[in-house]
Amino acid sequence: MEKKILVPEEERVCTACGSTTLRPLGEGDISEQIEFIPAHMVRIRWIREKLVCGCGECVITAPPPPQVREGGQYGPGFHAEVVVSKCMNVMPLYRQAQALEREGCHVAPTQLGAMFHRVADQVEPIYKAMEAMVPEAEHVSADETPQPVAQKGGVRKGWMWTFIISAVILFKFDPSRSGKVPAKVLGKSKGVLHVDGYSGYNRVTVPEQRRRAGCWSHARWKLFLARKHQKAVVDPLID
């Protein structure tokens, strides 16, 4: 974006001779400034052209604008913003609704929830394709992380499983830390599975399946723990 600041009319006078015949001197003084322009919602009124033939037997209408679903009131960009705000910016739907209301856009959290799940339905084929790529990979890294889940009356614990290959990172939520999750994702595939010492991966690292590769970070951490009690064993060459 480029903006110009003109010399005010009352100052367009030579301070030496009083002449008002002034000409531009180069491009002027140039500086740059980083500014924030808040995002805002707009209501677009689409007008689809209609054509009719002189015979009176044919009417042609221009195609509709891009839509997430037929007849939907909220556009693709709106749906994407809801998902990015929740998943990337960790903003709950009720807080999104409050922020939108301050901008004069009244959308109930339940409507935002419907948009969120609608997007999930749309991208599910992409997720399924990613899921199918993981067991085909020669080398897979995996881990599982506790994930608090809100429920009526409090919070329960769930688990976010992560499976990493060179092409994709697959996230899979499950209420359990059971070995059934890696078994479901990796099946009877072969190759290398790079994980920590958790026994939940034993089901996919049995003979004739994946070879287990240990994690150096976890091994290093264990050495630090051992140093507290057996420093001479961990650091035999250090006084």
C-alpha positions in Angstrom: 0.0 0.0 0.0 1.3 3.5 -0.9 -0.1 6.8 0.5 1.0 10.3 -0.2 1.1 13.3 2.2 0.9 16.6 0.4 2.3 19.9 1.6 -0.6 21.9 3.1 -1.9 24.7 0.9 -0.8 27.4 3.3 2.7 26.1 3.3 3.2 26.0 -0.5 5.2 29.2 -0.5 8.9 29.7 -0.9 10.4 30.9 2.4 13.2 32.7 0.6 11.4 34.7 -2.1 7.8 34.2 -1.5 7.0 32.5 -4.8 4.2 30.0 -5.0 5.5 28.4 -8.2 7.0 25.2 -6.7 7.8 22.0 -8.5 8.3 18.4 -7.2 11.8 17.5 -6.0 12.4 13.9 -6.9 10.0 11.3 -5.3 10.0 13.2 -2.0 10.9 11.9 1.5 10.1 8.2 1.7 9.6 6.2 4.9 7.9 3.0 5.8 5.5 2.2 8.7 4.0 -1.1 9.7 0.3 -0.7 10.5 -2.5 -3.0 11.6 -5.8 -2.9 9.7 -8.4 -4.9 11.6 -10.2 -7.6 9.8 -13.9 -7.0 9.3 -17.0 -8.7 8.0 -18.8 -7.5 4.9 -22.2 -8.3 3.5 -21.9 -9.0 -0.2 -25.0 -8.6 -2.4 -24.6 -10.9 -5.3 -26.5 -10.0 -8.5 -26.6 -12.9 -11.0 -27.2 -11.8 -14.5 -30.2 -13.3 -16.3 -30.5 -13.5 -20.0 -33.7 -14.2 -22.0 -34.0 -15.2 -25.6 -36.4 -13.3 -27.8 -38.2 -16.5 -28.5 -39.4 -16.5 -24.9 -38.5 -20.1 -24.4 -35.1 -19.8 -22.8 -33.7 -18.0 -19.7 -30.0 -18.3 -18.7 -28.8 -17.3 -15.2 -25.2 -16.8 -14.2 -23.7 -19.4 -11.8 -23.9 -18.7 -8.0 -20.9 -17.5 -6.1 -18.6 -20.0 -4.3 -20.5 -21.6 -1.4 -19.8 -24.1 1.3 -23.3 -25.4 1.0 -26.2 -24.6 -1.3 -28.1 -21.5 -0.1 -25.6 -20.9 2.8 -25.6 -17.4 4.3 -21.9 -17.5 5.3 -19.1 -17.6 2.7 -16.1 -19.8 2.4 -13.8 -17.2 3.9 -16.0 -16.8 7.0 -16.0 -20.6 7.5 -12.2 -20.7 7.2 -11.8 -17.8 9.7 -13.8 -19.8 12.3 -11.6 -22.8 11.9 -8.3 -20.9 12.0 -9.4 -18.9 15.0 -10.3 -22.0 16.9 -7.5 -24.4 15.9 -4.6 -22.0 15.3 -5.4 -19.1 17.6 -7.1 -21.2 20.3 -10.1 -19.0 20.5 -13.3 -20.8 21.7 -16.4 -20.3 19.6 -18.2 -18.3 22.3 -15.3 -15.8 22.4 -15.4 -15.6 18.6 -19.1 -14.8 18.8 -18.3 -12.0 21.3 -15.6 -10.6 19.0 -18.0 -10.6 16.0 -20.7 -8.9 18.1 -18.4 -6.1 18.8 -18.0 -5.6 15.1 -21.8 -5.6 14.7 -22.0 -9.1 13.3 -24.4 -11.2 15.5 -23.7 -14.9 15.1 -24.6 -17.4 17.8 -21.9 -19.8 19.0 -24.1 -22.7 17.8 -24.0 -21.3 14.3 -20.2 -21.0 14.5 -20.1 -24.7 15.7 -22.2 -25.7 12.7 -19.7 -24.0 10.4 -16.8 -25.6 12.1 -18.3 -29.1 11.7 -19.3 -28.3 8.1 -15.7 -27.5 7.2 -14.6 -30.8 8.9 -17.0 -32.6 6.6 -15.6 -30.8 3.6 -11.9 -31.6 4.4 -12.5 -35.2 5.6 -11.4 -36.7 2.2 -8.1 -34.9 2.6 -7.6 -36.2 6.1 -8.5 -39.8 5.0 -5.9 -39.5 2.2 -3.2 -38.3 4.7 -4.2 -41.2 7.1 -3.7 -43.7 4.2 -0.2 -42.3 3.6 1.2 -43.0 7.1 1.3 -46.8 7.0 2.8 -46.7 3.6 5.9 -44.7 4.9 9.1 -46.5 5.6 9.9 -44.3 8.6 7.2 -43.0 11.1 7.7 -40.9 14.2 4.9 -41.0 16.8 4.0 -39.6 20.1 0.9 -39.0 22.3 0.1 -36.0 24.4 -2.6 -35.5 27.1 -5.4 -33.2 25.9 -7.9 -31.7 28.3 -11.5 -32.1 27.1 -14.3 -29.9 28.5 -17.3 -31.8 29.7 -20.4 -31.0 31.8 -19.2 -30.4 35.4 -15.5 -30.3 34.7 -12.7 -31.6 32.5 -11.7 -35.1 31.4 -8.4 -36.2 29.8 -8.1 -37.2 26.2 -5.1 -37.9 24.0 -3.8 -36.3 20.9 -1.7 -38.8 18.9 0.8 -37.6 16.4 2.2 -39.6 13.5 4.9 -37.9 11.4 6.2 -38.9 8.0 8.2 -36.9 5.5 5.1 -35.7 3.6 2.5 -35.1 6.3 1.8 -34.8 10.1 -1.3 -36.7 11.1 -3.1 -35.8 14.3 -5.6 -38.3 15.7 -7.6 -37.6 18.9 -8.8 -40.4 21.0 -10.1 -40.6 24.6 -7.7 -43.5 25.3 -4.0 -43.9 25.5 -4.4 -47.5 24.5 -2.3 -49.3 21.9 -5.4 -49.7 19.8 -4.8 -46.2 18.3 -1.3 -46.9 16.7 -2.6 -50.4 15.7 -5.5 -48.7 13.9 -3.3 -46.2 12.1 -0.3 -48.4 11.3 -2.1 -51.7 11.0 0.4 -54.5 10.0 2.7 -52.1 8.1 6.5 -52.6 8.1 9.3 -50.2 8.5 10.7 -48.2 11.3 8.7 -46.6 14.2 10.5 -43.9 16.0 9.0 -43.6 19.5 9.8 -43.4 23.2 9.6 -46.4 25.6 5.8 -46.3 26.0 4.3 -49.9 25.9 1.3 -48.7 23.9 3.4 -49.1 20.7 4.2 -52.7 21.4 1.3 -53.9 19.3 2.8 -52.5 16.1 6.5 -53.3 16.9 6.1 -57.1 17.3 8.2 -59.4 15.1 7.3 -59.2 11.4 6.0 -55.7 11.8 7.8 -52.4 12.5 11.2 -52.1 14.0 11.3 -49.8 17.0 13.8 -47.0 17.0 14.5 -45.3 20.4 14.4 -41.6 21.1 17.7 -40.0 22.0 16.0 -37.1 23.8 14.3 -39.5 26.2 17.6 -41.4 26.7 19.4 -38.1 27.5 16.6 -37.2 30.0 17.0 -40.6 31.8 20.8 -39.9 32.1 20.0 -36.6 33.8 17.7 -38.3 36.2 20.3 -41.0 36.9 23.0 -38.4 37.5 21.2 -37.3 40.7 21.9 -40.7 42.3 24.8 -42.2 40.3 26.8 -39.3 39.1 30.0 -41.3 39.0 28.4 -43.8 36.6 26.9 -41.1 34.3 30.0 -38.9 34.3 32.9 -41.2 35.0 35.5 -38.7 33.6 34.3 -35.6 35.5 35.5 -34.9 39.0 
